[in-house]
Amino acid sequence: MLAVVAVLALAADIVTKIVVVATLQGEEPIRLLGGLLTLRETRNSGAAFSIGTGYTIVFTVIASGVVVAIIWAGRNLRSLPWAICLGLMLGGALGNLVDRVFRAPAPLEGHVVDWIQVPNWPVFNLADSAVVCGGVLAVVLAARGLQLDGTRIGGDEDGDGEGGAAGGGAPAASDPGPAEPEQAEPKPAGERDARTPGDES
């Protein structure tokens, strides 16, 4: 599933960038939804959302490291939510890495194509969106204690109240204990028999 999500995210990013470069490069921005969404073609030499422009090689190396780390972590993957999460992050990282490696001005120094703009936010692309969505999902999964292998940390063992039920059951099990000697009290029936009228006669 990780590979499927990563391929889908990467393909969507590459296709949209090809269309944007072919139709929007050198053209006026297209404003949609009353200006809530603007489509414009820009080039970004920095990280996601135009952060750190001018450090293209550094971000290329970082993106390569992220890709390797995600693939390495995927070896022990047994969780569908984590597969979707890492797939989004991997596809997004690869999408921008492809731009840095193959686009102008030079290999490993290529500028990323950004084309989505919303009010009060830097221009971004689908790869950025995939990385952010994957990151948010990772925080949610980690907060819930879900691990890559599908296990859960500090999960329902303490929250089910089973421990309290078991603890409360122990005294209940010991209560019949003292009751048994009470049933044995009729045992000295011989004394009662000795007092019966039949014995006195």
C-alpha positions in Angstrom: 0.0 0.0 0.0 2.9 2.4 0.7 4.2 2.0 -2.8 0.7 2.4 -4.3 0.0 5.7 -2.4 3.5 7.0 -3.2 3.1 6.3 -6.9 -0.3 7.9 -7.0 1.0 11.0 -5.2 4.1 11.2 -7.4 2.1 10.7 -10.6 -0.5 13.4 -9.7 2.3 15.9 -8.9 4.2 15.2 -12.1 1.1 15.3 -14.4 -0.2 18.6 -12.8 3.2 20.2 -13.1 3.5 19.3 -16.8 0.0 20.8 -17.4 0.8 23.9 -15.4 4.1 24.5 -17.2 2.4 24.0 -20.6 -0.5 26.3 -20.0 0.4 28.8 -17.3 4.1 29.6 -17.9 4.3 33.2 -18.8 0.6 33.7 -18.6 -1.5 35.7 -16.2 -2.7 33.9 -13.0 -6.1 32.4 -13.1 -8.3 33.4 -10.2 -11.1 31.0 -9.1 -13.8 31.0 -6.4 -13.7 34.8 -6.1 -10.0 34.9 -5.5 -10.0 32.2 -2.9 -7.9 30.0 -5.2 -5.4 31.3 -7.7 -3.5 29.2 -10.2 -0.1 30.6 -11.1 3.2 29.1 -12.3 6.2 30.0 -10.2 9.6 28.4 -9.6 10.9 27.7 -6.1 14.6 27.1 -5.3 13.9 26.5 -1.6 11.9 24.0 0.5 8.2 23.6 0.6 6.1 26.8 0.5 9.1 28.7 -0.8 11.0 28.4 2.5 14.8 28.8 2.4 15.2 29.9 -1.2 18.8 29.8 -2.3 19.7 26.5 -0.6 18.6 24.2 -3.4 21.5 21.7 -3.1 21.0 21.4 0.6 17.3 20.7 0.2 18.0 18.2 -2.5 20.3 16.3 -0.2 17.7 16.5 2.6 14.9 15.3 0.3 17.1 12.4 -0.8 17.7 11.5 2.9 14.0 11.6 3.6 13.2 9.3 0.7 15.8 6.8 2.0 14.6 7.0 5.6 10.9 6.4 4.5 11.9 3.4 2.4 14.0 2.0 5.3 11.1 2.5 7.8 8.7 0.8 5.4 10.5 -2.5 5.9 8.8 -3.2 9.2 5.5 -1.7 8.1 2.4 -3.6 9.1 -0.1 -0.8 9.6 -2.4 0.5 6.8 -2.8 4.0 8.3 1.0 4.2 8.5 1.3 2.9 4.9 -0.9 5.7 3.7 1.0 8.3 5.8 4.5 7.2 4.6 3.2 6.8 1.1 2.0 10.4 1.0 5.3 11.7 2.4 7.4 9.5 0.0 5.4 10.5 -3.0 5.6 14.2 -2.1 9.3 14.1 -1.4 9.9 12.3 -4.7 7.8 14.8 -6.6 9.9 17.8 -5.6 13.1 15.8 -5.8 12.4 15.0 -9.4 12.2 18.8 -10.1 15.4 19.4 -8.3 17.3 16.8 -10.2 15.9 17.3 -13.7 14.7 20.9 -14.0 16.6 24.1 -14.8 18.9 25.7 -14.0 21.1 22.6 -13.4 21.0 19.0 -12.1 20.5 18.9 -8.3 19.8 22.6 -8.4 16.5 22.6 -10.3 13.7 24.9 -9.2 10.5 23.2 -8.1 7.3 24.1 -10.0 4.7 25.6 -7.6 1.2 26.6 -8.9 -1.4 26.6 -6.1 -2.1 29.8 -4.2 -4.6 30.6 -1.4 -4.9 33.9 0.5 -2.1 34.7 3.0 -0.1 31.5 2.1 2.9 30.9 -0.2 2.4 29.2 -3.5 2.7 25.4 -3.3 2.1 22.2 -5.3 0.5 18.8 -4.8 3.8 17.3 -3.6 3.9 19.9 -0.8 0.3 19.0 0.1 1.1 15.3 0.2 4.0 15.9 2.5 2.0 18.1 4.9 -1.0 15.7 4.9 1.4 12.8 5.6 3.0 14.7 8.4 -0.3 15.6 10.0 -1.4 12.0 9.8 1.9 10.8 11.4 1.3 13.1 14.4 -2.2 11.7 14.8 -1.1 8.1 14.6 1.8 8.7 17.0 -0.5 10.5 19.5 -2.8 7.4 19.4 0.1 5.1 20.1 -0.1 3.2 16.8 3.2 1.8 15.7 4.5 0.9 12.2 4.1 -2.8 13.0 0.4 -2.4 13.8 0.9 -2.6 17.6 -0.3 0.0 20.0 1.7 1.6 22.9 -0.1 1.9 26.3 -3.3 1.0 24.6 -6.4 -0.6 26.0 -4.7 -2.6 28.7 -5.0 0.2 31.2 -8.1 1.9 29.8 -10.5 -1.0 29.7 -10.9 -1.2 33.4 -10.2 -4.9 33.3 -7.5 -4.6 35.9 -10.0 -3.1 38.3 -12.5 -5.8 37.6 -9.9 -8.4 38.3 -8.9 -6.7 41.4 -12.5 -6.5 42.6 -13.0 -10.1 41.8 -10.3 -11.3 44.1 -12.1 -10.3 47.4 -15.3 -11.7 45.9 -13.6 -15.1 45.3 -12.3 -15.1 48.9 -15.7 -14.3 50.4 -17.0 -17.8 49.9 -13.9 -19.0 51.8 -15.0 -17.9 55.2 -18.5 -19.1 54.3 -17.3 -22.7 54.1 -16.4 -23.0 57.8 -19.9 -21.7 58.6 -21.3 -24.7 56.7 -19.1 -26.9 58.8 -20.6 -25.6 62.0 -23.4 -28.2 61.9 -20.7 -30.8 62.1 -20.8 -30.9 66.0 -24.1 -32.6 65.6 -23.1 -35.2 68.0 -23.6 -32.9 70.9 -27.1 -32.2 69.7 -27.7 -35.9 69.3 -26.5 -36.5 72.8 -29.2 -34.2 74.0 -32.0 -35.8 72.0 -34.8 -37.4 74.0 -33.9 -40.8 72.4 -30.5 -40.8 74.1 -31.9 -39.7 77.4 -34.2 -42.7 77.3 
